[in-house]
Amino acid sequence: MKRLCIIPCGKKKIWDIRPDTGPVRAEDAYLSSFHQACERYAKAFFDEWVILSAKHGFLRPDDVVHENYDVTFGTAHPEIMAADELRRQFHEKGFSGIEQLVMLGGKKYRNVLNAVIEEHQNISWPLSSYKGIGYMLQALNRAVEEKHELQNVQMKKRV
């Protein structure tokens, strides 16, 4: 069964460290420790993974991010991508045909993804039982180190 791992982008970006950096691949843009741990996990266990950005939507690793930004889901920022645009992008990139989605993010992504996924798609949240980013980081790092994918028994549709 084809699966897709969705990881959050993260606030800290390459331009925060090297302001003169021009456009970069999405895979190289985000530098927060949580994003990096999610990316290592996604690469270890999934053939296909994407970064979910409030400004750019679903970014494949090779998609280009042109410049720094600070836009977060769950805020009233005017540059947050609208749900209908996210849905269009999700279909255009071929993700609506993938039955199993895994989101390595917290609760603020639930409404976002529930507005995008199709009825036939299942989405799991393997980090949902962890109470804080520190525990999530430990779990992700341990999973990669031990080569043992995190389990989320409850594969719920539109939760």
C-alpha angles and dihedrals in degrees: 000000000000114000135189126205116209118199130186119249105226136220100257112078138176091260090061088065101029108026093182093061112120127210115330139184112272088241089064100038104075120068109169114126091239093052091047091051091049091049093051089049093048092050091048098051110020136062090204129035138160138195117236113217125181089218102037103026118212111008123189113215091257096047112112125245108199104196147352120288139167110213123141134187113245094040131096093246110149093222096061108123110250119243093246091053091048089050092050091049092046089056095042092053091051098246096125090074094058111098100198121055125178119197119199095196143088137262096289088072096054098082091041094055095037088060091053110038124087126242092253093054124096121206126196129196107203093178096051095100094055116097102216144359094271092060091044090053092050092049093049094046093046092049092053093044093049093038089233119132117228112254128224108179094190106078099180130180114232098349 
